[in-house]
Amino acid sequence: MLPFCKTSKSRKGTRRAHHALKGVASVACPKCGQSKLPHRLCANCGYVNKKLSLIVSEDQE
């Protein structure tokens, strides 16, 4: 069974106007300057906040 009336390309595009993907938010790490996700650990230097910093080591294989 087919739809009664054809939906035009314009109407379909208008309906889907807000379906676009949004870019990932990123901020610069205050310690090393590399981009990272907000409120997350920096993968490069291990910086979290002023009170906490974790040691990041590379896997030895």
DRENTORKOL-3810 file (N, C-alpha, C; in nm, 4 decimals):
REM DRENTORKOL-3810
@n.u->0.0839; n.v->-0.1180; n.w->0.0000; ca.u->0.0000; ca.v->0.0000; ca.w->0.0000; c.u->0.0883; c.v->0.1242; c.w->0.0000
@n.u->0.0593; n.v->0.2188; n.w->-0.0859; ca.u->0.1374; ca.v->0.3401; ca.w->-0.0999; c.u->0.0729; c.v->0.4563; c.w->-0.0250
@n.u->0.1544; n.v->0.5588; n.w->0.0084; ca.u->0.0971; ca.v->0.6777; ca.w->0.0717; c.u->-0.0018; c.v->0.7462; c.w->-0.0225
@n.u->-0.0992; n.v->0.8160; n.w->0.0353; ca.u->-0.2014; ca.v->0.8822; ca.w->-0.0449; c.u->-0.1404; c.v->0.9928; c.w->-0.1311
@n.u->-0.0579; n.v->1.0783; n.w->-0.0698; ca.u->0.0066; ca.v->1.1860; ca.w->-0.1447; c.u->0.1579; c.v->1.1730; c.w->-0.1300
@n.u->0.2286; n.v->1.2078; n.w->-0.2357; ca.u->0.3745; ca.v->1.2046; ca.w->-0.2310; c.u->0.4252; c.v->1.3183; c.w->-0.1429
@n.u->0.5239; n.v->1.2889; n.w->-0.0582; ca.u->0.5893; ca.v->1.3916; ca.w->0.0227; c.u->0.7017; c.v->1.4522; c.w->-0.0602
@n.u->0.6968; n.v->1.5828; n.w->-0.0788; ca.u->0.7954; ca.v->1.6497; ca.w->-0.1629; c.u->0.9329; c.v->1.6502; c.w->-0.0962
@n.u->1.0358; n.v->1.6730; n.w->-0.1760; ca.u->1.1721; ca.v->1.6795; ca.w->-0.1240; c.u->1.1877; c.v->1.7958; c.w->-0.0266
@n.u->1.1198; n.v->1.9060; n.w->-0.0561; ca.u->1.1274; ca.v->2.0241; ca.w->0.0303; c.u->1.0651; c.v->1.9964; c.w->0.1668
@n.u->0.9498; n.v->1.9336; n.w->0.1687; ca.u->0.8816; ca.v->1.9031; ca.w->0.2953; c.u->0.9623; c.v->1.8021; c.w->0.3764
@n.u->1.0173; n.v->1.7033; n.w->0.3074; ca.u->1.0992; ca.v->1.6019; ca.w->0.3743; c.u->1.2244; c.v->1.6659; c.w->0.4335
@n.u->1.2880; n.v->1.7569; n.w->0.3564; ca.u->1.4078; ca.v->1.8255; ca.w->0.4050; c.u->1.3785; c.v->1.9172; c.w->0.5221
@n.u->1.2634; n.v->1.9834; n.w->0.5196; ca.u->1.2246; ca.v->2.0717; ca.w->0.6292; c.u->1.2032; c.v->1.9923; c.w->0.7573
@n.u->1.1426; n.v->1.8760; n.w->0.7452; ca.u->1.1173; ca.v->1.7909; ca.w->0.8614; c.u->1.2484; c.v->1.7399; c.w->0.9215
@n.u->1.3461; n.v->1.7120; n.w->0.8364; ca.u->1.4726; ca.v->1.6557; ca.w->0.8837; c.u->1.5788; c.v->1.7625; c.w->0.9104
@n.u->1.5415; n.v->1.8883; n.w->0.9124; ca.u->1.6379; ca.v->1.9975; ca.w->0.9255; c.u->1.7167; c.v->1.9903; c.w->1.0553
@n.u->1.6583; n.v->1.9384; n.w->1.1622; ca.u->1.7251; ca.v->1.9324; ca.w->1.2921; c.u->1.7903; c.v->1.7964; c.w->1.3183
@n.u->1.7994; n.v->1.7097; n.w->1.2193; ca.u->1.8573; ca.v->1.5763; ca.w->1.2364; c.u->2.0083; c.v->1.5718; c.w->1.2123
@n.u->2.0689; n.v->1.6858; n.w->1.1822; ca.u->2.2117; ca.v->1.6876; ca.w->1.1508; c.u->2.2942; c.v->1.6510; c.w->1.2740
@n.u->2.4075; n.v->1.5866; n.w->1.2529; ca.u->2.4972; ca.v->1.5516; ca.w->1.3621; c.u->2.5723; c.v->1.6745; c.w->1.4090
@n.u->2.5947; n.v->1.6828; n.w->1.5385; ca.u->2.6684; ca.v->1.7946; ca.w->1.5953; c.u->2.8132; c.v->1.7520; c.w->1.6181
@n.u->2.9037; n.v->1.8460; n.w->1.6101; ca.u->3.0443; ca.v->1.8170; ca.w->1.6315; c.u->3.0742; c.v->1.7884; c.w->1.7775
@n.u->3.1823; n.v->1.7184; n.w->1.8026; ca.u->3.2232; ca.v->1.6853; ca.w->1.9386; c.u->3.2864; c.v->1.8082; c.w->2.0025
@n.u->3.2379; n.v->1.8423; n.w->2.1220; ca.u->3.2940; ca.v->1.9564; ca.w->2.1942; c.u->3.4305; c.v->1.9182; c.w->2.2492
@n.u->3.5275; n.v->2.0056; n.w->2.2349; ca.u->3.6597; ca.v->1.9799; ca.w->2.2894; c.u->3.7183; c.v->2.1105; c.w->2.3414
@n.u->3.8033; n.v->2.0983; n.w->2.4416; ca.u->3.8708; ca.v->2.2137; ca.w->2.5002; c.u->4.0198; c.v->2.1850; c.w->2.5019
@n.u->4.0992; n.v->2.2886; n.w->2.5147; ca.u->4.2438; ca.v->2.2718; ca.w->2.5226; c.u->4.2835; c.v->2.2406; c.w->2.6664
@n.u->4.3737; n.v->2.1480; n.w->2.6843; ca.u->4.4252; ca.v->2.1140; ca.w->2.8172; c.u->4.5047; c.v->2.2339; c.w->2.8694
@n.u->4.4772; n.v->2.2810; n.w->2.9920; ca.u->4.5495; ca.v->2.3975; ca.w->3.0426; c.u->4.6977; c.v->2.3702; c.w->3.0699
@n.u->4.7334; n.v->2.2428; n.w->3.0848; ca.u->4.8724; ca.v->2.2083; ca.w->3.1149; c.u->4.9575; c.v->2.1898; c.w->2.9894
@n.u->4.9089; n.v->2.1101; n.w->2.8936; ca.u->4.9903; ca.v->2.0808; ca.w->2.7744; c.u->4.9351; c.v->2.1413; c.w->2.6456
@n.u->4.8083; n.v->2.1821; n.w->2.6442; ca.u->4.7519; ca.v->2.2466; ca.w->2.5269; c.u->4.6874; c.v->2.1542; c.w->2.4260
@n.u->4.6935; n.v->2.0234; n.w->2.4456; ca.u->4.6318; ca.v->1.9298; ca.w->2.3524; c.u->4.4813; c.v->1.9292; c.w->2.3750
@n.u->4.4030; n.v->1.9053; n.w->2.2692; ca.u->4.2577; ca.v->1.9052; ca.w->2.2832; c.u->4.2126; c.v->1.7812; c.w->2.3593
@n.u->4.1097; n.v->1.7991; n.w->2.4426; ca.u->4.0544; ca.v->1.6897; ca.w->2.5216; c.u->3.9061; c.v->1.7153; c.w->2.5409
@n.u->3.8327; n.v->1.6123; n.w->2.5839; ca.u->3.6915; ca.v->1.6286; ca.w->2.6144; c.u->3.6769; c.v->1.7062; c.w->2.7440
@n.u->3.5751; n.v->1.7920; n.w->2.7554; ca.u->3.5578; ca.v->1.8676; ca.w->2.8788; c.u->3.5261; c.v->1.7761; c.w->2.9969
@n.u->3.5764; n.v->1.8100; n.w->3.1148; ca.u->3.5556; ca.v->1.7350; ca.w->3.2389; c.u->3.6118; c.v->1.5936; c.w->3.2302
@n.u->3.7137; n.v->1.5718; n.w->3.1503; ca.u->3.7752; ca.v->1.4394; ca.w->3.1356; c.u->3.9262; c.v->1.4502; c.w->3.1529
@n.u->3.9884; n.v->1.3360; n.w->3.1672; ca.u->4.1327; ca.v->1.3243; ca.w->3.1803; c.u->4.2006; c.v->1.3559; c.w->3.0472
@n.u->4.3113; n.v->1.4269; n.w->3.0518; ca.u->4.3892; ca.v->1.4522; ca.w->2.9309; c.u->4.4693; c.v->1.3259; c.w->2.8994
@n.u->4.4549; n.v->1.2749; n.w->2.7783; ca.u->4.5230; ca.v->1.1515; ca.w->2.7402; c.u->4.6727; c.v->1.1716; c.w->2.7247
@n.u->4.7159; n.v->1.2949; n.w->2.7015; ca.u->4.8576; ca.v->1.3217; ca.w->2.6784; c.u->4.9362; c.v->1.3329; c.w->2.8093
@n.u->4.8875; n.v->1.4163; n.w->2.9021; ca.u->4.9660; ca.v->1.4425; ca.w->3.0232; c.u->4.9010; c.v->1.3911; c.w->3.1511
@n.u->4.7736; n.v->1.3503; n.w->3.1477; ca.u->4.7077; ca.v->1.2968; ca.w->3.2658; c.u->4.6457; c.v->1.4015; c.w->3.3558
@n.u->4.6375; n.v->1.5250; n.w->3.3113; ca.u->4.5824; ca.v->1.6344; ca.w->3.3921; c.u->4.4309; c.v->1.6209; c.w->3.4020
@n.u->4.3775; n.v->1.6331; n.w->3.5259; ca.u->4.2335; ca.v->1.6292; ca.w->3.5468; c.u->4.1856; c.v->1.7646; c.w->3.5970
@n.u->4.2379; n.v->1.8081; n.w->3.7116; ca.u->4.2106; ca.v->1.9413; ca.w->3.7646; c.u->4.3282; c.v->1.9836; c.w->3.8515
@n.u->4.3165; n.v->2.0973; n.w->3.9191; ca.u->4.4287; ca.v->2.1499; ca.w->3.9968; c.u->4.4714; c.v->2.0554; c.w->4.1076
@n.u->4.3750; n.v->1.9872; n.w->4.1688; ca.u->4.4044; ca.v->1.9019; ca.w->4.2834; c.u->4.4444; c.v->1.7599; c.w->4.2442
@n.u->4.4123; n.v->1.7172; n.w->4.1233; ca.u->4.4326; ca.v->1.5782; ca.w->4.0845; c.u->4.5016; c.v->1.5692; c.w->3.9483
@n.u->4.6070; n.v->1.4895; n.w->3.9429; ca.u->4.6753; ca.v->1.4628; ca.w->3.8183; c.u->4.7202; c.v->1.3174; c.w->3.8202
@n.u->4.6898; n.v->1.2432; n.w->3.7166; ca.u->4.7215; ca.v->1.1010; ca.w->3.7104; c.u->4.8423; c.v->1.0771; c.w->3.6224
@n.u->4.9152; n.v->0.9702; n.w->3.6511; ca.u->5.0329; ca.v->0.9342; ca.w->3.5716; c.u->4.9867; c.v->0.8494; c.w->3.4530
@n.u->5.0176; n.v->0.8933; n.w->3.3329; ca.u->4.9811; ca.v->0.8225; ca.w->3.2119; c.u->5.1055; c.v->0.7578; c.w->3.1557
@n.u->5.1026; n.v->0.6255; n.w->3.1408; ca.u->5.2181; ca.v->0.5544; ca.w->3.0834; c.u->5.1764; c.v->0.4870; c.w->2.9547
@n.u->5.2671; n.v->0.4784; n.w->2.8614; ca.u->5.2397; ca.v->0.4117; ca.w->2.7343; c.u->5.2616; c.v->0.2620; c.w->2.7513
@n.u->5.1834; n.v->0.1815; n.w->2.6787; ca.u->5.1966; ca.v->0.0369; ca.w->2.6855; c.u->5.3271; c.v->-0.0068; c.w->2.6216
@n.u->5.3997; n.v->-0.0926; n.w->2.6901; ca.u->5.5252; ca.v->-0.1458; ca.w->2.6401; c.u->5.4980; c.v->-0.2797; c.w->2.5742
@n.u->5.5028; n.v->-0.2844; n.w->2.4433; ca.u->5.4774; ca.v->-0.4103; ca.w->2.3699; c.u->5.5946; c.v->-0.4451; c.w->2.2823
END
